Amino acid sequence: MRVLFYIGSLEGGGAERQTLHYLRHLDRSRFEPHLHLVTRSGRFLECVPGDVPVSSFDEQPVPRLYVPGRLHRRQVADLAATLERRRIDVLCAVTINATLVAGTATRRRPTPWLAVEMADPRLAFDLEISRFRLWKRRLLAAAYRRADRVVAVSEGVREGLREFYGLADEAISTVPNFVDVEEIDRLASETGPRLEAGRFHIVSVGRLHMQKGHDVLLEALADLVHRRGRGSMHLHLLGTGPLEDELRRRVQALDLSGHVTFAGFVENPFSYIKACDLFCLPSRFEGLPLALLEAMACSVPVVATDCPSGPREVLDHGRCGRLVSVEDAPRLADAIERVIADVAAARETARAARGRVESEYSAAAGIPKLESLLERVGRRVGL
């Protein structure tokens, strides 16, 4: 069965990394994965398996004259032509921008398809769609209804799809994001950073964007360092993004220069996470955060916001890590302080978290769900 995965690019986000997991782990005796991008770019391009054909929309010449709607129409025509040229059996459109194009392209070249939503649209839509929002929301609702199946990566995303687009519950399947535990173990065992001894090291991994709540984490850190006397705290921010300059200024304003490291993009974040004492996810919203799953797989204690959606599901309602209110710096500081106060209990919880990832969120647990869905969509059986 030839399956075409369609996504904007392979820049460093969770949707792109999850798409790589799909490409790597599909059973080659049953599936032939293909990849089509809008833009052939991103640091993860080199990670695409060698047996996966890759093509992109930006290989075409660009018209000089801008006409509203032309870009969308060209992308639709390009995807339809790709489906025909490669004789694709099933299309898997990842993220809402891909779904916008796929909804029309699959009418031009009839192809069974599924739409994968990585984020709760109730919170993510306005960030991802900047123009013509009302019109695009209607187009997306129609596209989701035309899809043979809509995939939500968490129950929270499923609820958002129902509420925001008015989709029927029976049209949606939940296929959680998953991680490659064996690969994480291998990379985590490599030599990590040399961290200063005698400090309590906190790591946070994610794009430096307002969604991720790093500003709230800095406020919590300032509370711990300056008001609670926790002078040994050190925060490591792994990632880049549009708020980096603003966050650097905030570090200066909070007098935290000696307590924060901006590590940028780290090729192997797992050895870095493994070397730290605590992983923190201060997000305002998520879909189902891969970084949290990866930290759990590294057996590192975690503190996360109880944001919509994902952390509560992943952490089993707080049994596998601490949950705190969104945008509540004092409560976040409290949770970090509790980990410091009882490191042994935190590490025991981290071991339980590792077991939960292995049983519920590993590739071995997740890929059969996707494969079953692809086969049903491809044969239009049981839908």
Secondary structure as UniProt FT lines:
FT   STRAND          2..7
FT   HELIX           14..25
FT   TURN            28..30
FT   STRAND          32..37
FT   TURN            43..44
FT   HELIX           45..47
FT   TURN            50..51
FT   STRAND          54..56
FT   HELIX           57..59
FT   TURN            68..69
FT   HELIX           70..85
FT   TURN            86..87
FT   STRAND          90..94
FT   HELIX           96..108
FT   TURN            109..110
FT   STRAND          113..117
FT   HELIX           121..128
FT   HELIX           133..146
FT   STRAND          149..152
FT   HELIX           155..165
FT   HELIX           169..171
FT   STRAND          172..174
FT   HELIX           181..188
FT   TURN            197..198
FT   STRAND          200..205
FT   HELIX           210..212
FT   HELIX           214..222
FT   HELIX           223..227
FT   TURN            231..232
FT   STRAND          233..238
FT   TURN            242..243
FT   HELIX           244..253
FT   TURN            254..255
FT   HELIX           257..259
FT   STRAND          260..264
FT   HELIX           269..275
FT   STRAND          278..281
FT   HELIX           290..297
FT   TURN            298..299
FT   STRAND          302..305
FT   HELIX           311..314
FT   TURN            315..320
FT   STRAND          322..324
FT   TURN            326..327
FT   HELIX           329..341
FT   HELIX           343..360
FT   HELIX           363..379
//
